[in-house]
Amino acid sequence: MSTASEIATPRVTPARLRPLPQLIFASRWLQLPLYLGLIVAQCVYVALFLKELWHLVTHTFTFSEQQIMLVVLGLIDVVMISNLLIMVIVGGYETFVSRLELQNHPDQPEWLSHVNASVLKIKLAMAIIGISSIHLLRTFIEAGGLGSDRTAYTEAGVMWQSLIHGLFILSAIGIAAVDRMGLSSAVVRAGKEPHR
């Protein structure tokens, strides 16, 4: 007598690949050192965050409100870059290398259940815009001292940062529009296929 679990999940044996397709498919594992390197970079960002946090705590009573705000914006910047790293590491590995098999794991990120190259691209664009926004905000806070020795920013530098940030936003809108057009054409094609 067979159990219910044996009936519910039939085993499917993977198809045997010819040598060249097998080599090409296995080449995805060459990306593994890249993702491991990004984990090392994440560790560097954790160390940087702790260093900046210690700097903030030890100068709590000597920093001005503006200096505290700039350090806090720097901490937020580090966190956003770390979030970007996690999206690339986890989403990229899941999309391009191998499954992480996190189904029913209590800590599985919500976005990972429907991640693909298109979703990952849009999430990365949004993260880059967020990081650029923090940099631009820091620049605007320090822009009050333009033309003096109190800041390293110039008018041209502020202008270029603003233009680059605007280009990031336009790029993200373009990526989203192209993805939406691709989704629309896929829906139209699916509607024209005969139902079986």
VENPE-V264700 format. One record per residue. N is the residue number from 1. RES is the residue in one small letter. PSI is psi in degrees with one decimal (none if undefined). BURIAL is I if it has 16 or more other C-alpha atoms within 10 Angstrom, else O. D_CENTER is the distance of its C-alpha to the mean C-alpha in Angstrom with 1 decimal. Layout:
BEGIN
n/res/psi/burial/d_center
N/RES/PSI/BURIAL/D_CENTER
N/RES/PSI/BURIAL/D_CENTER
END
This chain:
BEGIN
n/res/psi/burial/d_center
1/m/129.5/O/49.6
2/s/149.2/O/45.8
3/t/165.3/O/43.4
4/a/-34.7/O/41.1
5/s/-32.5/O/37.9
6/e/-34.2/O/39.5
7/i/-38.5/O/40.2
8/a/-32.4/O/36.9
9/t/87.6/O/34.7
10/p/142.9/O/36.3
11/r/133.0/O/35.2
12/v/121.6/O/33.9
13/t/132.1/O/34.4
14/p/147.9/O/31.9
15/a/142.6/O/33.6
16/r/125.0/O/34.8
17/l/150.4/O/33.2
18/r/163.3/O/35.3
19/p/-45.6/O/34.7
20/l/-49.4/O/32.8
21/p/-34.6/O/30.3
22/q/-41.8/O/29.9
23/l/-45.0/O/29.2
24/i/-44.4/O/26.7
25/f/-37.1/O/24.9
26/a/-19.5/O/25.0
27/s/-15.1/O/23.4
28/r/-24.9/O/19.9
29/w/-12.0/O/20.6
30/l/-18.2/O/20.5
31/q/-15.8/O/16.7
32/l/-46.7/O/17.2
33/p/-29.7/O/18.1
34/l/-45.0/O/14.9
35/y/-36.0/I/12.8
36/l/-37.3/O/15.6
37/g/-37.6/O/15.4
38/l/-30.5/I/11.8
39/i/-39.7/I/13.2
40/v/-42.4/O/16.0
41/a/-36.5/O/13.8
42/q/-40.5/I/12.4
43/c/-38.8/O/16.1
44/v/-41.2/O/16.9
45/y/-34.5/I/14.6
46/v/-43.8/O/16.4
47/a/-41.9/O/19.6
48/l/-42.4/O/18.9
49/f/-47.3/I/18.1
50/l/-38.0/O/21.4
51/k/-46.8/O/23.3
52/e/-37.5/I/22.4
53/l/-41.9/I/23.2
54/w/-42.0/O/26.4
55/h/-42.8/O/27.2
56/l/-45.4/I/26.8
57/v/-42.1/O/29.0
58/t/-17.5/O/31.7
59/h/21.6/O/32.0
60/t/-40.8/O/31.9
61/f/-4.1/O/35.5
62/t/-21.5/O/35.6
63/f/148.9/O/32.6
64/s/169.6/O/33.0
65/e/-38.3/O/31.0
66/q/-41.3/O/29.2
67/q/-40.0/I/28.4
68/i/-42.9/I/27.1
69/m/-41.2/O/24.9
70/l/-40.4/I/23.5
71/v/-42.2/I/22.8
72/v/-40.8/I/21.1
73/l/-36.0/I/18.9
74/g/-39.5/I/18.1
75/l/-43.2/I/17.2
76/i/-39.1/O/14.9
77/d/-45.2/I/13.2
78/v/-41.9/I/12.9
79/v/-42.6/I/11.5
80/m/-37.8/I/8.8
81/i/-38.0/I/7.9
82/s/-40.0/I/8.4
83/n/-40.3/O/6.1
84/l/-43.1/I/3.2
85/l/-44.1/I/5.6
86/i/-41.8/I/6.3
87/m/-42.6/I/3.9
88/v/-43.8/I/5.0
89/i/-56.4/I/8.2
90/v/-51.2/I/9.2
91/g/-40.8/I/8.2
92/g/-43.2/I/9.3
93/y/-46.1/I/12.3
94/e/-37.6/I/13.2
95/t/-42.0/I/13.1
96/f/-16.8/O/14.7
97/v/-67.6/I/16.6
98/s/158.8/O/18.0
99/r/142.0/O/18.0
100/l/-16.0/O/17.2
101/e/57.0/O/20.0
102/l/9.0/O/18.8
103/q/135.2/O/20.9
104/n/9.2/O/22.9
105/h/133.9/O/21.2
106/p/-22.7/O/21.2
107/d/11.1/O/17.8
108/q/126.3/O/15.9
109/p/138.7/O/12.8
110/e/-40.1/O/14.1
111/w/-17.8/O/11.3
112/l/-23.2/I/11.8
113/s/-23.5/O/15.3
114/h/31.8/O/14.7
115/v/139.3/I/11.6
116/n/-179.6/O/12.6
117/a/-36.9/O/11.7
118/s/-47.4/O/12.3
119/v/-42.6/I/10.3
120/l/-39.7/I/7.2
121/k/-44.7/I/8.2
122/i/-41.6/I/8.9
123/k/-40.3/I/5.9
124/l/-41.5/I/4.2
125/a/-42.7/I/7.8
126/m/-38.1/I/8.2
127/a/-40.3/I/5.8
128/i/-38.7/I/7.9
129/i/-40.9/I/10.8
130/g/-43.7/I/10.6
131/i/-43.0/I/10.7
132/s/-36.8/I/13.4
133/s/-41.5/I/15.2
134/i/-44.2/I/15.6
135/h/-42.8/I/16.9
136/l/-38.4/I/19.2
137/l/-42.4/O/20.4
138/r/-41.1/I/21.4
139/t/-44.5/I/23.1
140/f/-34.5/O/25.0
141/i/-41.1/O/26.2
142/e/-8.9/I/27.6
143/a/-14.5/I/28.9
144/g/-23.8/O/32.0
145/g/20.3/O/33.4
146/l/137.7/O/33.1
147/g/-3.3/O/36.1
148/s/177.7/O/36.8
149/d/-3.9/O/36.2
150/r/-15.1/O/34.0
151/t/152.6/O/30.8
152/a/-1.2/O/29.4
153/y/149.1/I/28.2
154/t/166.1/O/30.3
155/e/-41.4/O/30.7
156/a/-38.8/O/29.4
157/g/-42.8/O/26.3
158/v/-41.1/I/25.6
159/m/-45.6/O/26.3
160/w/-39.1/O/24.0
161/q/-42.2/I/21.1
162/s/-42.5/I/21.8
163/l/-43.0/O/22.2
164/i/-41.0/O/19.0
165/h/-42.5/I/17.1
166/g/-38.3/O/19.2
167/l/-37.2/O/18.3
168/f/-44.0/I/14.5
169/i/-45.6/I/15.6
170/l/-38.4/O/17.9
171/s/-43.2/O/15.5
172/a/-40.7/I/13.2
173/i/-41.8/O/16.5
174/g/-43.0/O/17.7
175/i/-45.2/I/14.9
176/a/-39.1/I/15.4
177/a/-42.2/O/19.1
178/v/-41.7/O/19.2
179/d/-39.6/I/17.4
180/r/-40.2/O/19.9
181/m/-40.8/O/22.7
182/g/-39.1/O/21.8
183/l/-41.4/O/21.7
184/s/-43.8/O/25.0
185/s/-32.7/O/26.7
186/a/-38.2/O/25.7
187/v/-41.6/O/27.3
188/v/-45.1/O/30.3
189/r/-40.9/O/30.8
190/a/-34.0/O/30.6
191/g/-27.2/O/33.2
192/k/-17.7/O/35.5
193/e/139.7/O/35.5
194/p/141.8/O/38.6
195/h/140.7/O/38.1
196/r/none/O/39.4
END
